[in-house]
Amino acid sequence: MSVPLLPGESVVCSYECFANVAHNSSPGKIHLTTYKLCFVAKPDKPAHNPKLGCDVEAACVQAPLGVIAAIDTDFRNENAPPPLVKHVAMIIDCKDFRSIRLEFEHRKELEALAAATAPLAFPKLPADLFAFKYAPDRSSDDGWNAFDAVKEYARMGIAADSEHWRISEVNANHQICSSYPTLVVIPAAMTDAEVEVAARFRRKQRFPVVCWRNKQNKAVLFRSSQPMVGVFRHWSPEDEAILRCGSARVV
């Protein structure tokens, strides 16, 4: 399997190794690119834990370099006596709480990978970040279609969860909130009229809308401004209804 690359991304080096993610160990090859570390397992030994970033079909584990929090090495088993297997290890701790252990047969491979990874994962200058090398082809795009809200909501799985959420045009002309997009995601049980009333209770009418959804556990993240409770402790039944509709799926 070839390493999936973004526009402007290139492979720096590749080495044979074993990868251990949450006690799932697989032989394969680790690829360092200008954007990520990508371990591709051998077809007969896939890494099969999707909750920890493993794609079952692609049999790979990816860690963007910006997600890496620390890199450590372990040479305790370099000269291990039989029946133990001699190996050295590179431990990658990620900011998303993953810990990836790469085991190599030879020290020189580990040291070469660590030396190449460190300056890419912890650049000294902002200009060294991959963001400045990312080069998508926009020759046929005038900029107005760079972001498609419908496609983004579909990517988050909103359309597949129509029982709980729907895409509303209540803010189609920015008439309710000038800083919100024209298409917003609200609870399916709420009408546009109720949302308009709820918006009056929020500062600058930034009513609660869904801005992110976890595909695995269906939890969502709401964004909104502060409620205008005031000294008289005002409240809005419509505003509470929005939060109540999504309370079981809000983080």
Secondary structure, 3 states (H helix, E strand, C coil): CCCCCCCCCCEEEEEEEEEEECCEEEEEEEEEECCEEEEEECCCCCCCCHHHCEECCCCEEEEEHHHEEEEEEECCCCCCCCCCCCCEEEEEEECCCCEEEEEECCHHHHHHHHHHHHHHHCCCCHHHCHHHCCCCCCCCCCCCCCCCHHHHHHHHCCHHHCCCEEEECCCCCCCCCCCCCCCEEEECCCCHHHHHHHHCCEHHHCCCEEEEECCCCCCEEEECCCECCCCCCCCCHHHHHHHHHCHHHEC
